[in-house]
Amino acid sequence: MTITVGVLALQGAFAEHLKLLQAASRSLVAKQPQTWSFLEVRTQAQLESCDALIIPGGESTAIALVAARSNLLEPLRDFVKVHRKPTWGTCAGLILLAESANRTKQGGQELIGGLDVRVNRNHFGRQTESFQAGLELPFLSSVDNIEPPQPFQGVFIRAPVVEKVLPHSDSIQSGEQKKEDTVIAPSRQPENIVAQKAMSDHVDVLAKLPGRAARLANRGLDVAADPDAGDIVAVRQGNVFGTSFHPELTEDPRIHMWWLQQVQEAVEKAQSETTLAVDKMVN
Ligand code: GLN
């Protein structure tokens, strides 16, 4: 079986994602034979040929504008929310996958949605305030041979933060609608039971950037650090995954490897559920 993974290539760091996908797939194939095909996505036909998609970092307003002009905005919403296929957004990609985003540009911007979260678009400041930080990502234990996994070097460039996990809603996040300079994604329903099952009511927080107190405590200083404090920088809801930082701007393929494993599981699960559903209809 070949699994086709697309990278939305309208603007931003799509070439870097493709490079790391290649590296990640080479490391994975050594463990379990699986054929992967990777492509740049610029048209609806290319998108429809994909089993999974990455939306890269860049500028979310620009990506949304070009997607709208290329008639890709609705197909993207179908891909993520109607077919519920595995999708990963990094930085600007995370903003586009949020159901609600604030501090958007004047005149707002379009969102795709799929993650019941509110992001704050430029939480970590301007380009000149970019930084790197070691992140503890326990989920990487499935690809790392060391327990706990080595910290992952998170690259933060005008990075958003998940400022609130929203209560799940089958329709639009109407509670968010009235907030000033906040935009929300339009609602779409999963197309069938298989897509419904790939959905989850629950947003998992996969990584936090420790707050200042925790950073000082880690350096051995005597400060009380609340382990729950800190900025949410990676989330997942069913098949949809988002990171504030840019794994594609590192040489470390571990998150790509982990995500490809998730994609493979999701594709196999959807296939067996589709077969079951068809069997039920026939019998
Ligand atoms: N904050 C940027 C935006 O609004 C995203 C920055 C990035 O992807 N590096 O699109």
Residues whose N, C-alpha, C, O or C-beta is under 5 A from the ligand:
A	BS01	LIG	G57 G58 E59 S60 T61 T90 C91 A92 R121 N122 I157 R158 A159 P160
